[in-house]
Amino acid sequence: MMDISITVATQMQDTKDRYFLLQCEKFGGGEEITLDYGMVLYQSKYAKRYKIKCKCDAKNCRGFITDNDWKIPELQKRYDGYFQWYLQEKINKLKAKNDRQCGGK
């Protein structure tokens, strides 16, 4: 399987009520399009915690998918500006808070 998740995911367009994955290159037969669920899942106050084993076999796979993956700094950097709107807003607020605490870096 070809690891194209980053390429496709960075082309995600958000409309606050749905999202679209845009094909940005031609895919051959047998290839799979993947989405990093860390860009769309978060822990809800009333929902059961979410954690499943990922079977994508991508070289950069974290091994598990959880509802708190969006909090991983590496993912925040990789997908900055391309998270679902509700997660991007949370990330932006955390960044602003951290910047204020660190003297406005």
C-alpha positions in Angstrom: 0.0 0.0 0.0 1.3 3.4 -0.9 1.4 5.9 1.9 -0.5 8.9 0.5 -2.4 9.9 3.6 -0.4 13.1 4.1 -0.8 14.3 0.5 -4.5 13.7 0.4 -5.2 14.9 4.0 -3.5 18.2 3.4 -6.0 18.9 0.5 -9.0 18.5 2.8 -11.5 21.3 2.4 -13.6 22.1 5.5 -17.2 23.5 5.3 -18.1 23.2 9.0 -20.8 20.6 8.3 -18.8 18.2 6.1 -15.4 17.7 4.5 -14.1 16.7 1.2 -11.0 14.8 0.2 -9.7 16.1 -3.1 -7.6 13.8 -5.3 -4.4 15.6 -6.0 -2.6 12.9 -8.0 -3.6 9.9 -10.1 -3.9 6.7 -8.2 -3.2 3.3 -9.7 -5.1 0.1 -9.2 -4.8 -1.5 -5.8 -3.7 1.7 -4.1 -5.7 3.0 -1.1 -6.7 6.4 0.0 -6.3 6.9 3.8 -7.3 9.5 6.2 -5.6 10.2 9.5 -8.5 10.1 11.9 -6.5 12.2 14.3 -7.7 15.1 12.1 -11.4 14.5 12.8 -11.8 12.7 16.2 -11.9 14.2 19.6 -12.9 13.0 23.1 -16.5 14.0 23.8 -17.6 14.7 27.3 -20.3 12.1 27.2 -18.9 9.5 24.8 -16.8 6.4 25.6 -13.1 6.8 25.0 -12.1 5.8 21.5 -9.0 3.6 20.8 -8.6 1.1 18.0 -5.6 -0.7 16.5 -4.6 0.7 13.1 -3.8 -1.7 10.4 -2.7 0.7 7.7 1.0 -0.5 7.8 2.2 3.0 6.8 5.7 3.7 7.9 4.6 6.8 9.9 1.6 5.0 11.6 1.1 5.5 15.3 -0.2 2.0 15.8 -3.5 3.1 17.4 -6.2 5.6 16.6 -7.6 7.5 19.6 -9.9 10.5 20.1 -7.0 12.5 21.5 -4.5 12.1 18.7 -5.1 15.7 17.7 -3.2 16.7 20.8 0.0 15.2 19.5 2.4 18.1 18.7 3.9 16.4 15.7 0.4 15.9 14.2 -0.6 19.5 15.0 2.5 20.7 13.1 2.0 18.2 10.1 -1.7 19.1 9.6 -1.8 22.7 10.8 -4.7 24.4 9.1 -6.2 21.2 7.8 -7.9 19.7 10.9 -11.6 19.7 11.1 -12.7 23.2 12.1 -13.7 22.2 15.7 -10.3 20.7 16.3 -8.4 23.5 14.5 -10.2 26.0 16.8 -9.1 24.0 19.9 -5.5 23.8 18.6 -5.4 27.5 17.8 -6.7 28.3 21.4 -4.0 26.1 22.9 -1.3 27.7 20.8 -2.5 31.2 21.8 -2.5 30.2 25.5 1.0 28.7 25.2 2.2 31.8 23.4 0.9 34.0 26.2 2.4 31.8 28.9 5.8 31.8 27.1 5.9 35.6 26.6 4.4 35.8 23.1 6.9 33.6 21.2 
